[in-house]
Amino acid sequence: MAGTTEKKLADLGITLPTPAAPIANYVGFVRAGNILIVSGQLCLDAEGKLVAKGKLGGGVHVDDGNKAARVCAINLLAQVKVALGDLDKVVRMIRLGGFINSAPNFLDGPKVMNGASDLMVAVFGDKGRHARTTVGVAVLPLDAAVEVEGMFEVA
């Protein structure tokens, strides 16, 4: 039976994908006591295709970047589900870190990252409010437009 958090995801029309396997020498998540750290997740859809490729401010529009960040957040939640077996074990979202594949003069990275932040609050309510860092970078794996990592307090 789905828990409260998974019912909320269903209400939002979200089905969690099978998490992508790491593409290098790392793991998808690490748990240390009551802290779960999830490795950076790219904006891959359920079929493993990038939903946004290239640079924000250089061909990729802010709205597309925002949607890509939301997809990254969905992929974070998929990793959390694998790690915990039950999303209701999330006590709170601690931090999101966002990496935006940016043209040199792109200044709207925070608007892009709102796609991930807004989803966490929609799914978890007040316990989804988090600290956040958004960084513009020169390139991301597979030329993804966005990558998002996360840290959770878990039961």
FENJO-V740242 format. One line per field, one symbol per residue. burial: b if it has 9 or more other C-alpha atoms within 8 Angstrom, else e. A space follows every 50 residues. Layout:
BEGIN
burial=???
END
This chain:
BEGIN
burial=eebebbbbbbeeeeeeeeeeeeeeeeebbeeeeebbbbbbbbbbbeeeeb bbbbbbbeebebebbbbbbbbbbbbbbbbbbeeeeebbebbbbbbbbbbb bbbeebeebebbbbbbbbbbbebbbebbbbeeebbbbeebeebbbbbbbb bbbbe
END
